[in-house]
Amino acid sequence: MKNTRNFLILASLVVVICGCGGMLGKTAVPNEQINADLNGKKVKVTEGSYSSDNEWFFRKDYERCFVVNDSESKISDTEANLSVTVSSWGDLKLGDLGMKNEYITVFGKLAVQYKKEGEKWVLQNLESKELIFKSLDTEQWKKFLEISMPNCTKGFRHTGT
């Protein structure tokens, strides 16, 4: 009985150290900081065209969701190289011009690099890896939302306000 109890205590410690505490003191970059660092940044899109220079601008008033892909990210005490799946969208209200409203969207992966300076993570680089731009009508946009919702439910959501 005593051996069973000791085994359970040891197993619990292993789970805590390897599971929840697997980073052993290494702190990941908070989602709120990643979100703030995305505001106002431009990244190249790898497919589709949003502007003449094929860039997506993470506007503060556009909605976006993202999730950090832990299995593809590398974090040390001083550096964080994050793989982030992001979806972002805004609506173009063209109805006033007699045209259909459109939704501009981007979906894909970003490489986000941070360095630790003191106790703070500082953004070093933001790069598109697989970022696809699409301009969608209302029905297509609903499908886009279905695809991007896992980013919102598992990760972080910026509501554009």
Phi, psi and omega in degrees: 000317180296320178296321178296315180297315178298319178298316180296321178295314178298316179298319178297317178297319178298317179298315180296315183290314184274330183269276185295321183255028185301338180275354176047059175093350178280124183263127177286158177292127181297143179304322181298324179287318177302314179301313180297322180290335176287328182307125176081000181271150175247141174224150177291142171266146182266345179211139182088177182219126179253323181216176182297336180257016177053046179240151172252132180256118178282087180284146180297329183270000172270146176280154176202152174227148177208158175221137176278127180275095185303320184291339181257355183263152178233123183232128174241189178293335187240347182222148174226115175252102189258139169260121186236126172267125186231147169226137182218150182203155174213159180248140175260112182275090184260358181302326179295338179264009180080014180247166176289143172295144178235156176242127176262134188223157171218142181213137176155207185244147175236148168257121183238121184247133178234152169237147179268125176239107187067239178259001185252143170273132181240127179298129179253320185203146178225121186222138175286137174250312179212074185249118186249127177262139174216142170258124190236148170277179187300316181293317178296323181295322177299320177293321177301316180298320177300318181291321185274347183302325176303326175298325182282322184277327181267338187243231186240143178236125173257121188271000176082018177244000000 
